[in-house]
Each structure stands twice: as structure tokens, then as C-alpha cells.
């Protein structure tokens, strides 16, 4: 895990790719993109970042940790409700 100066966790270093340990590399992902769930009695970390974005991420370097965060695609429908519409003050005819 990578933390800021106050000790708050900002990111996690994970191993990605490879097969049987060959070709595996370390990348840094944003802590806010991780969520933890239970599967029976086992704790499971779930990452909602597309695989192609993880493949394109640069390798972890301790002196330059490039943090991968989920890219929001403007063409994909959002699961969040839209912001409230702005209301204009009524106009008074002159």
C-alpha cells in the first residue's frame, strides 16, 4: 500500500498478468477503485478497472508510482443518478 503524508492509504501495488509467475508485473491502482466483499468466510478484493486499462498501465517504480484509476467512459450509461437540474429565477415582464 502507498500512503500520503498523513498516513491515509492512496493506492495499492498489485501483481498483474503473467502465467505461473512468468511475465507478471507490478502496477499501482487507486485505493478508491478497490472494494472488499466476503465470499463465505473469505475476504475478496474486487477491482472495477477494465483489463485493457490494466494491461496499458506502466510498471510500478517506487520513485515514480503512476496510479491507475478507473476511467469513466462518457459513452457508457452511468449507474449514478443525474445531478439536479439548475433552476432559473422567474423573470418578471417589464
Number of C-alpha atoms within 10 A of each C-alpha: 13 17 12 9 6 6 8 10 14 15 22 20 18 12 14 17 14 10 8 7 10 8 9 12 15 16 21 26 26 20 19 13 15 16 11 10 11 9 8 7 6 8 10 12 10 11 16 10 17 10 12 8 12 17 13 9 17 15 18 18 11 10 6 8 16 17 19 20 19 15 9 9 8 7 6 7 7 10 6 6 6 7 6 6 6 6 6 6 6 6 6 5 4 3
